[in-house]
Amino acid sequence: MKTATYTTTLSDLIDGLNRQIQDEPEQPEEWLSPTQIADELNMHINTIYRFIQSGQFPVYDLTVDRNGKTYYRIKRSDFQNWLSDRRR
């Protein structure tokens, strides 16, 4: 990392910081199942499925038709936003 000295311009410092940020590996998004959400909120799984069915909850439907089982996944960031929106 470039250190600031009295000869370093502000533009050079900003460019160095931007390069450092770009060099850091991005953390992959965490995906949660409805069961994990229910556990985190200490709620019954059926309540979470009601939120999903009513469209209140941001989910990704990853259903594969072969066995008829439904697979929902929720991004951690979407879950956090959903919680924030419900704050009073």
N, C-alpha and C positions, 0 to 999 in steps of 0.2 A: 504494500500500500504506500502511496506517495504521502510523504509528510509535508505539512505546511511549513514554509519558511517565509521570511520576509520578502523573498524574490518570487514566490509562487503567486500567480494571479488567481483571483477568485474563479475564473473560467477554468483554469487548469485543475483546481481543487474539485470543482463540480464534475468535470469530465472524469477525473480519477475515481470519484465516488460512484458515478454511474457505471463505470467499467467494473468496479468491485461488485456492485449489486448484480450486474448481468453475469458475472462469473460464478456467483453462488448458485448451486443447483436448486431448482424449484422443488418444493415438497409436493408429492402427489396428493390429490384431493382424497380425503377419507370418505368412504361410502358406508352407510349404515343401513341395516335391515330394520323393518318395523319392530321386530323383537328387541333389537338394541335400543331403539328409540323408547319403547315402552319401559325397558329396564332403567334407562337414564331418567325418565320422567316419573318413575314409580307409578305407572298406570297399567291398566289391563290392556292386553294386546288388541282386544276387540274395540277399545276406544280409539286406538291409533288407526285401525282399519276403517272405523267410521269417519275419522278425519280425512283419510285418503279417499274414501268413496264419495264424500260430500264435496271434494275438490278443494278443501281448505289447506291441504298439506301438499307441498311441492315434492312429487315423487317421479321416478323414472320407472316405467313398466317394462321389465325385461322378460316378459312371459314368452315361453317357448311352447307352441301348441302341441308338441308331441305327447306330453303327459297331462296337459290341462292344468298344471300347477302354475300359480301366479307368483312371480318374483318381483317385488318392489325394492328399490334402493333409493336412498335419500343422501344427497351430498351433505357433509357436515356443515358447510357454509350456508346452504339453504335452510338446514335445521336451525342454525344459530339465528339467521335472519327471521325465520318464522317465530322463534321464541321472542326475539326483540320486538317484533310487531305486536305481540300479545301483552307486552309489558304495560302496566297502568301507572 
